Amino acid sequence: MARKEVAQRTMAFYFERPAGFLFQAGQFIDLMLLDPPETDSEGNIRAFTIASAPTEERLMVVTRLRDTAFKRVLTGMPLHTMVNIEGPFGKLTLPESAARPLVFLAGGIGITPFRSMLVEAATCNFPHRLVLFYSNRRPEDALFLDELQSLQQKIPGYTFVGTMTQLEHSDYSWTGETGLLDHAMLTRHLQGIESPLYYIVGPPGMVKSFQAILRNAGIRQADIRTEEFAGY
Ligand SMILES: Cc1cc2nc3c(=O)[nH]c(=O)nc-3n(C[C@H](O)[C@H](O)[C@H](O)COP(=O)(O)OP(=O)(O)OC[C@H]3O[C@@H](n4cnc5c(N)ncnc54)[C@H](O)[C@@H]3O)c2cc1C
């Protein structure tokens, strides 16, 4: 195991991939701590999206560091510690057909499945038209920001749209969008994109507010796929 800070209070954990472990970009695992030195009422298992792509060697999961027993143990455990992984689970994956454009809406930590899908798309020459809207409070909080922007050079049909909702509290410079994602911002960046399929991922509150924006813009529920990171 290795770990690396990838944004403020946000840590990536890299695990050796068990032999024969196959998954699709966008899927998640249940990660179980074995015999941890402390635990609490939420137990020793959490669901984490696999943020690495199937073509990458190690399994990466990324999480916001909060002061819970699970995350204290995960952050402090020796690097050779064994964990149990179950999965992969989940159906929020890339469609096989590239007929419809894909619009990804991610809030904060909800970027993890899209990072996997985009690295996969870059490696496998995906023909899909892809637009990613990525909302964070500040650039400091936005994991994979540089990588997600630079993937535009590797995926011909991909556009990155980042927005910062509390830029006034940031020490970074930022030239992208600011403020909450709304109908006007969507319209500005989706000119010429015909009948896309929308994917929304993030903490439950954020998923609900993005869903409401799409519904108010007249998008049919059947064209929206969501995954909530329950627990946030
Ligand atoms: C399909 C799926 C995929 C997921 N993928 C990811 C992922 O890629 N990355 C990721 O980080 N998480 C992911 N999650 C969520 C993850 O499983 C955990 O629930 C989450 O990380 C919270 O864990 P925790 O240990 O911080 O809180 P828990 O100990 O699980 O606490 C849960 C409850 O306590 C409250 N709580 C705990 N700490 C705080 C705090 N500091 N402030 C306020 N309230 C608090 C929460 O509101 C919550 O109700 C995913 C969940 C699902 C279902």
The ligand as a Gaussian input file, in Angstrom:
#p B3LYP/6-31G(d) Opt

LIG

0 1
 C      -21.151000       3.464000      -4.225000
 C      -20.354000       4.298000      -3.262000
 C      -19.105000       4.783000      -3.637000
 C      -18.353000       5.568000      -2.757000
 N      -17.138000       6.037000      -3.167000
 C      -16.424000       6.826000      -2.328000
 C      -15.149000       7.340000      -2.730000
 O      -14.648000       7.115000      -3.837000
 N      -14.486000       8.120000      -1.839000
 C      -15.011000       8.415000      -0.599000
 O      -14.378000       9.140000       0.155000
 N      -16.196000       7.935000      -0.197000
 C      -16.910000       7.151000      -1.032000
 N      -18.125000       6.666000      -0.609000
 C      -18.588000       6.987000       0.757000
 C      -17.830000       6.111000       1.771000
 O      -18.319000       4.786000       1.722000
 C      -17.998000       6.640000       3.213000
 O      -19.337000       6.567000       3.574000
 C      -17.535000       8.063000       3.369000
 O      -16.194000       8.188000       2.925000
 C      -17.676000       8.524000       4.816000
 O      -16.913000       7.708000       5.636000
 P      -16.431000       8.248000       7.064000
 O      -15.615000       7.180000       7.685000
 O      -15.813000       9.596000       6.866000
 O      -17.777000       8.491000       7.838000
 P      -18.594000       7.410000       8.684000
 O      -17.873000       6.966000       9.901000
 O      -19.057000       6.357000       7.748000
 O      -19.763000       8.319000       9.155000
 C      -21.001000       8.234000       8.572000
 C      -21.918000       9.232000       9.211000
 O      -21.320000      10.095000      10.162000
 C      -21.353000      11.430000       9.754000
 N      -19.991000      12.035000       9.870000
 C      -18.850000      11.379000      10.085000
 N      -17.807000      12.227000      10.170000
 C      -18.308000      13.457000       9.990000
 C      -17.743000      14.758000       9.955000
 N      -16.435000      14.977000      10.119000
 N      -18.571000      15.794000       9.739000
 C      -19.881000      15.565000       9.571000
 N      -20.469000      14.375000       9.602000
 C      -19.707000      13.329000       9.802000
 C      -21.781000      11.406000       8.332000
 O      -22.744000      12.419000       8.088000
 C      -22.439000      10.083000       8.140000
 O      -23.808000      10.136000       8.282000
 C      -18.887000       5.876000      -1.466000
 C      -20.127000       5.376000      -1.077000
 C      -20.851000       4.603000      -1.958000
 C      -22.198000       4.077000      -1.517000

